[in-house]
Amino acid sequence: MSGGNHGDEPTRLWGARFRTPPDPALMALSRSPASHWRLIPYDIISSMAHARELERAGLLTATERGDICAMLQAILDDFTAGRIAPTEADEDIHTFVERVMTERLGPLGGKLRAGRSRNDQSANDLRLYLRHQSRRLVRGMLALQAVLIGQAEANIATIAPGFTHLQPAQPVLFAHQLLAHGQAFSRDIARLQDWDSRFSRSPLGAAALAGSAIAMHPELAAAELGYAAPTENSIDAVGNRDHVAEFLFALAMHGVHLSRLSEEIVLWSSRQFRWIALDDGFATGSSIMPQKKNADIAEITRGRSARLIGDLATMLVALKGLPLAYNRDLIEDKAAAFDAIDALTVVQPAITGLIRSMTVNVATLHRQSTEGFTLATEVADWLSRRGVPFAQAHEITGAVVRLCEERGIELEQLSAADLALVDPRLDISIKAALTPEAAVAARQGYGGTAPARVREQLGRLQQLCATQSDWCDTYRGPMPGA
C-alpha cells in the first residue's frame, strides 16, 4: 500500500509487495515516539520546497503546487494550534503528513511523495532542526556569558586565591577566574558555528540513496531552506550522521564546561569557602536540616553533563560498523539529539540565574587570597629579578616558607632579621612585593591577571559575544515558532 487509505486501513508509505499487514509488535517497535513530533514543522516546510521542485520537474502544475503548499501551511497551522496530531496508526511524521494531505486533497496529496524518500526526508528534517536549535542554544550560552561578564565587571578589583590541585597557589582577580569560564563558553559557541558551516548542506534530492530521477535541482531547494548547497554524495547524505555526532560532541563539551563551573559554585558557596552567597530563589533546602542552603542548580547541572556525554556515546556506538547507506539503527540519532537539547534547555536559564543573582563576599576572598603562602612565588621572582638563578631562588623561598610554618606566621609578617637569617640577599624591600595587590599587578603579560589585562580581556570577550550574537541573527533557515 504505497498510496493513501484503502477503506479503513491505515496509511502506510510502504508494503505494496507484502501479503499480510505488519504485526503489532513490529509496529510498536517501528513507530516513532511522540518526541519526534517536534520535527513536523520542518518536514512540512521542506515539503513545500519539494513541491516547488516537483513543479519545476513538470509533475505538478502551478495550481496543484499552490494547492499543495496552501494545504501544507494549513496542516502546519492546525498542528501548531493543537487541532491535529499524529495518531497511533501513523508510523512516523511523514506518514502523518501524507495521511492528512490525502484526507483533505484526495489523490493530489499523494503526488508529493514523488522524487523523494523517507531517507532524505528524515536526514533533512533533523538537520534543519539542529541548525535551528544551535542558534537557540547559542543564545542561551550568550545569556550565561552576559551574566559572567557582569559579575566580572563588578569584581574587577576583587582579589581571590587561585588554585592548582585544589590547593592555594597564587592570588588572582576573581574577575579573571570568572572570565576563564567565559573563554571556555566562547569556544563552545565557536564549535557550534564551525559545525553549522561544515553541515550547511541539504540532503534533499538524495532520495533513498542513489539520488532522484525527478528532483533534479536540489541546489534550489537547498537555498530555499537556508543551506549553502546540497550534499556532494547521495549515499553519504542519507547514510551519515556525522552532523549529529559532532553536534552532540559540541553539547557534551559545553556540558563539561558547565559542570566545571558548577563544581566551583558548589565549593565557593560552601561554609568552608564562603566566597559567594546564593540567592534564595536559586537555592534549595533540606527536608530534615533547616539550616541547609544547597546549590542544587549547580549539582543538577553537573549531573546533566553526564547525560550529554552519554548521548554522544550512544550516537557514536550506533554509527560504528554500519554499512552504507541507510539503516534503521540511525533512528537513534533523534533520541540522542533530543535528550541533549532538552537537558540543556532547562539547565541554561537556571545556571544563568544562579550566576546573575549570587553575591560575592569580597572581604572573604581578599582575606583568603594570601592564605597557604600564595605569595611565595613573589619571593622567588623578586630574587630572580636581582640575578639569583631561579633554582636557587626556589630553594631560598622554600626555606622562607619553612621558617614561617615554624613560627606560625605569614610571609608578609617576616621581619628584616627573619629574612636575613634565611639568606643575606633577602632584605626588607621585598615586603613591597608581598601583597596580593602587588602580586596580581605584576602579571602584566597578555592574558595575565593584572587588572589592566583583565579589563582588556573583558572587552575582547564582549566584542566576541556581539559577533556571535550576530551569527544567530543572520540565519535564514526555517525557525518554526521562533
ZATOR-611197 format. One record per residue (C-alpha): z, x, y. Coordinates in steps of 0.05 Angstrom, whole numbers, padded with zeros to 5 digits, always signed. Each point is the difference from the previous one (the first is absolute). Last residue first. Layout:
REM ZATOR-611197
ZXY...
This chain:
REM ZATOR-611197
+00339+00217+00628-00009-00060-00046-00061+00029-00033-00016+00071+00022-00074+00011-00016-00028+00068+00019-00010+00023+00071+00059+00048+00008+00005+00027+00072+00071-00024+00013+00031+00036-00060-00031+00066+00020+00025-00011+00071+00071-00001-00027-00012+00068-00032-00023+00027+00068+00063-00027+00033+00043+00029-00055-00032+00068+00011+00015-00003+00075+00073-00017-00014+00004+00057-00051-00027+00049+00052+00052-00023+00051+00057+00007-00050-00023+00070-00019-00001+00020+00073+00070-00028+00011+00023+00037-00063-00029+00065+00027+00037-00007+00066+00065-00018-00035-00003+00061-00046-00006-00023-00073-00062+00039-00018-00070-00026-00013-00032+00052+00045+00050+00055+00013+00059-00009+00047+00057+00001-00051+00048+00034+00048+00018-00066+00034+00026-00027-00066+00049+00058-00009+00020+00003+00073+00020-00073+00000+00036+00008-00066+00042+00056+00030+00009+00071-00026-00054+00033+00042+00045+00010+00060+00054+00026-00046-00044+00060-00016+00021+00031+00067+00068+00015-00032-00027+00059-00038-00027+00014-00070-00030+00069-00008+00069+00026-00019-00001-00039-00065+00052-00046-00033+00060+00024+00039-00040+00000+00064-00012-00075-00008+00073-00015-00013+00021+00041+00059-00049-00036+00046+00030-00065-00024-00031-00049-00050+00009-00074+00016-00076-00013+00005-00007+00019-00073+00051-00052-00024+00071+00014-00022+00041-00001-00064+00016+00074+00005-00026+00017-00070-00060-00046+00009-00015+00031+00068+00004+00070-00030-00049-00020-00055-00047-00029+00052+00001+00066+00038-00012+00040-00064-00060-00043-00016-00026+00012+00070+00005+00075-00011-00038-00005-00065-00056-00042+00032-00004+00048+00058-00009+00057-00048-00058-00034-00035-00025-00022+00069-00007+00072+00024+00043+00008+00062-00043+00010+00062+00036-00042+00051-00042-00062-00014+00020+00007-00072+00075-00002+00018-00008-00065+00038-00042-00029-00057+00054+00016-00051+00054-00031+00044-00043-00061+00015-00011-00009-00074+00076-00010-00007-00002-00060+00047+00003-00051-00056+00068+00028-00020+00019-00061-00042+00014-00043+00061-00043+00016+00060-00040-00065+00005+00060-00041-00024+00029-00008+00069-00068-00016+00031-00016-00052-00054+00068-00033+00010-00009-00002+00075-00069-00031-00005+00018-00057-00047-00069-00031-00006-00003-00076+00000-00048-00034-00048-00041-00059+00025-00071+00029-00001+00011+00038-00065+00025-00062-00037-00054-00044+00030-00054+00047-00024+00032+00004-00069-00002-00076-00005-00069-00009+00030-00031+00049-00049+00036-00018-00064-00026-00072-00007-00074+00017+00004+00011+00066-00036+00018-00035-00065-00056-00051+00008-00052+00055+00009+00025+00039-00061+00002-00062-00044-00068-00024+00023-00032+00067-00014+00029+00007-00070-00015-00072-00021-00069+00005+00030-00021+00064-00034+00025-00025-00067-00064-00040-00006-00034+00067-00015+00020-00006-00073-00054-00053-00002-00052+00055-00006-00058+00014+00048-00045+00062-00006+00014+00050-00026+00049+00021-00054+00075-00003+00016+00039+00061-00023+00051+00000+00057-00011-00058+00047+00059-00043-00023+00044+00062+00002-00019+00015+00071+00011-00072+00022+00069-00007-00033+00022+00068+00028-00017-00023+00070+00039-00064-00010+00059+00039-00026+00002+00045+00061+00001-00062+00044+00055-00030-00043+00042+00062+00007-00009-00005+00076+00032-00068-00005+00066+00032-00019+00005+00042+00063-00019-00061+00041+00055-00039-00035+00050+00056+00017-00022+00005+00072+00005-00075+00010+00067-00001-00036+00033+00048+00050+00068-00028-00017+00058-00020+00044+00064-00004-00042+00068-00020+00028+00003-00066-00036-00003+00031-00070-00012-00054-00052-00066-00033+00017-00022+00062+00038-00037+00002+00066-00072+00003+00025-00036+00036+00056-00059-00014+00046+00030-00056+00043+00066+00036+00004-00034+00058+00035+00010+00066-00037+00041+00055+00030-00028+00070+00000+00024+00071-00011+00064-00021-00035-00009+00054-00054+00058-00012-00047+00007-00074+00019-00072-00009-00022-00054-00021+00049-00034+00068+00002-00001+00006-00076-00031-00068-00013-00048+00011+00058-00019+00068-00030-00017-00033-00066-00041-00053+00036-00041+00053+00036-00015+00033-00067-00017-00068-00031-00047-00017+00057-00036+00066-00012-00005-00015-00075-00026-00070+00016-00053+00029+00045-00021+00045-00057-00002-00060-00046-00042-00038+00051-00050+00057+00006-00001+00007-00076-00012-00075-00008-00060+00004+00046-00025+00059-00041+00007-00038-00064-00033-00062+00029-00058+00039+00031-00010+00039-00064-00010-00066-00036-00067+00016-00032-00043-00041-00046-00031-00051+00047-00027+00047+00054-00005+00060-00047-00052-00037-00041-00037-00023+00063-00004+00070+00029-00003+00017+00074+00047-00054+00025-00025-00042+00058+00008+00025+00071+00050+00005+00058+00035-00064-00020+00019-00054+00050-00019-00060-00043-00066-00012+00036-00017+00073-00006+00008-00002-00075-00041-00065-00005-00056+00036+00036+00006+00063-00043-00002-00043-00062-00074-00014+00013-00032-00015-00068+00046-00055-00024-00048-00028-00051-00011+00053-00054+00073+00020+00008+00031+00066-00018+00011+00029-00069+00075-00014-00008+00015-00075+00000-00025-00012+00071-00004+00066+00040-00025-00039+00060+00069-00006+00030+00042+00063-00012+00005+00013+00075+00019+00069+00024+00054+00015+00052+00037+00037-00055+00002+00070+00030+00014-00023+00071+00055-00047-00024+00034+00054-00039-00001+00047+00060+00032-00054+00043+00050-00015-00054+00017+00074-00005+00006+00006+00075+00052-00056+00000+00042+00037-00052-00009+00064+00040+00029-00035+00062+00058-00023-00044+00017+00072-00018-00002+00021+00073+00046-00057+00018+00050+00023-00052+00003+00068+00034+00004-00039+00065+00069-00025-00019+00025+00070-00014-00029+00027+00065+00032-00057+00039+00067+00020-00032-00011+00067+00034+00015+00056-00048+00060+00043-00016-00007+00046-00060+00018-00003-00075+00053-00050-00021-00010-00011-00075-00043-00056-00030-00042+00055-00033-00023+00013+00072+00032-00038+00057-00005-00006+00075+00064-00015+00038-00012-00045+00060-00012+00009+00074-00017-00061+00042-00042+00019+00061-00064-00036-00020+00042-00056-00030-00027-00061+00037-00071+00026-00005+00010+00012-00075+00028-00071-00009-00062-00028+00034-00046+00045-00040+00031-00025-00064-00006-00071+00026-00074+00009+00014-00014+00035-00065+00029-00059-00038-00047-00046+00038-00057+00049-00015+00015-00004-00074-00002-00076+00003-00067+00004+00037-00023+00047-00055+00019-00053-00051-00043-00052+00035-00058+00047+00007+00004+00020-00074+00005-00073-00018-00070-00015+00027-00031+00059-00036+00039-00019-00063-00026-00072+00003-00071+00022+00010+00005+00047-00060+00032-00055-00041-00055-00049+00014-00055+00052-00011+00023+00022-00069+00010-00073-00020-00070-00019+00024-00034+00061-00030+00026-00016-00069-00001-00076+00009-00075+00009+00002-00055-00007+00051-00074-00016+00007+00005-00075-00009+00071-00029+00004-00014-00039+00064-00049-00047-00033+00055-00038-00035+00022-00035+00064-00071-00028+00008+00008-00035-00066+00053-00048+00029+00024+00015+00070+00073-00024-00002+00018+00006-00073-00047+00060-00006+00035+00037+00057+00069-00018-00025-00015+00028-00069-00034+00061+00029+00060+00018+00043+00050-00011-00057-00041+00039-00050-00003+00059+00048+00075-00006+00011+00015+00007-00074+00002-00039-00065+00003-00067+00035+00027-00052-00050+00071+00010+00023-00021-00020+00069-00021+00041+00061+00022-00028+00067-00021-00055+00048+00032-00032+00062+00044+00060+00014-00026+00011+00070-00029+00068-00019-00033-00031-00061-00030-00057+00041-00026+00048+00054-00029+00047-00052-00033-00058-00037-00029-00025+00066-00026+00070+00016-00032+00004-00068-00031-00069+00012-00030+00023+00066-00026+00063-00033-00032-00041-00056-00032-00050+00048-00027+00055+00044-00028+00037-00059-00033-00063-00025-00030-00013+00069-00026+00071+00007-00031-00006-00069+00034+00034-00058-00030+00043-00054-00048+00034+00048+00033+00069-00005+00020-00002+00074+00032-00068-00014+00036+00029-00060+00027+00056+00045+00025-00052+00050+00036-00035-00057+00030+00068-00020+00031+00008+00070+00029-00070-00006+00026+00018-00069+00035+00060+00030+00038-00046+00048+00018-00045-00060+00024+00058-00043+00040+00029+00058+00034-00067+00012+00015-00008-00074+00034+00068-00007+00070-00027+00013-00011-00045-00061+00010+00061-00044+00076-00009+00003-00009-00065-00038-00015+00037-00064-00072+00008-00024-00015-00033-00067-00017+00049-00056+00066+00000-00037+00010-00075+00003-00074-00010-00013+00003+00040-00064+00061-00037-00024-00033-00066+00016-00058+00019-00046-00067+00004+00033-00050-00056-00014-00042+00002-00062-00073+00016-00011-00005+00057+00050-00068+00021+00029+00009-00037+00066+00072+00025+00007+00005+00027+00071+00014-00023+00071+00044-00057-00024+00010-00068+00032+00046-00044-00040-00027-00052-00048+00006-00072+00022-00074-00013-00001-00039+00064+00004+00028+00036+00061-00041+00053+00036-00047+00053-00028+00010+00057-00049+00025-00043-00056
